[in-house]
């Protein structure tokens, strides 16, 4: 009689099942339990295959609830397998039972666990760079390794390479196991082939502007198309979309939506056809009343430009940003409010009303009475700043900032 216990998959999941839902344990055990041929027989021996184990055999035997000479009880077998798995040094465990001298000889067939060692990726001309390639494998030093991880790494690398124009790349993945350290070094040798180039993009949606101007703004062409199209890279693709968005910003179309629908690869020409969907949206005019602020500075201060949407929170944030900016310019009493109005169905105007007040210069800031903390320690926690060229030619001051600084000093002493 010879019985094999096919519990490999079951008990690899056992620690999770056991600690999450104990009531499932007996159901799982009954579902996978073989014919209990050795139930009630004495254990004549316990051996391990292969003999070369990550721990001494005596240590492994001490871990097991099954002992030589004891009566074999099937219910103890899951605990034995679990005890070995909890060491973290095995990736697979099976048990083979053989009848000998009227008893049961148990053989634990183990597969040693290996962990990620050195990961090397070669054969690719930047971009992507070596760091991006290594990160794409998702193989982190010291984490458990399986052949499935290697296959997943190959797919991730191919996706990264395709985003950077290498559509015909082939990858040779090799593993070198080191039993003495239980590490596996993985080498990915890549034949990237030639990088693809862009084709003339397809523009869909409601662009509301000349398609030629939009395509030119992407800068996917060389010298306005006179020198052909540029090579495909992930960064260049994203920059092209950002360039189109900036094109619409200059047209006061801050709510424009620019999305890359797909990149179609044509193997016969080794080119990529971008499909870009554009919804121009409404005209948004942002202006100031009471003080002129240059357009570039407004784009830095008003988050509507970055978020490409309009809501009250963003407008209020822009209001606070303008007040703080005016404080740095010496207008310590400046007050800012805003009005929002729809001029017509396809346009919206946002006006920031600025009452700048008188211009001042903070010439001196003194601190007295401090004995425990020196001046430098206190100053590094303060927003109020005397005039200093070139960053704060008029200083930085407001009642709100002064109150914050006083509270910060209180908190420090407390």
Secondary structure, 3 states (H helix, E strand, C coil): CEEEECCHHHHHCHHHHHHHCHHHHHHHHHHHCCCCCCCCCEEEEEEEECCCCCCCHHHHHHHCCCCCCCECCCHHHHHHHHHHHCCCCEEEEEEEEEEECCEEEEEEEEEECEEEEEEEEECCCCCCCHHHHHHHHCCCCCCEECHHHHHHHHHHHHHHHHHCCCCCCEEEEEEEEECCCCEEEEEEEEECCCCCEECCCEEEEECCCCHHHHHHHHCCECCCCCCCECECCHHHHHHHHHHHHHHHHHCCCCCCEEEEEEEEEECCCCEEEEEEEEECCCEEEEEEECCCCCHHHHHHHCCHHHHCCCCHHHHHHHHHHHHHHHHHCCCCCCEEEEEEEEEECCEEEEEEEEECCCCCCCCCCCCCCCCCCCHHHHHCCCCCECCECCCECCCECCHHHHHHHHHHHHHHHC
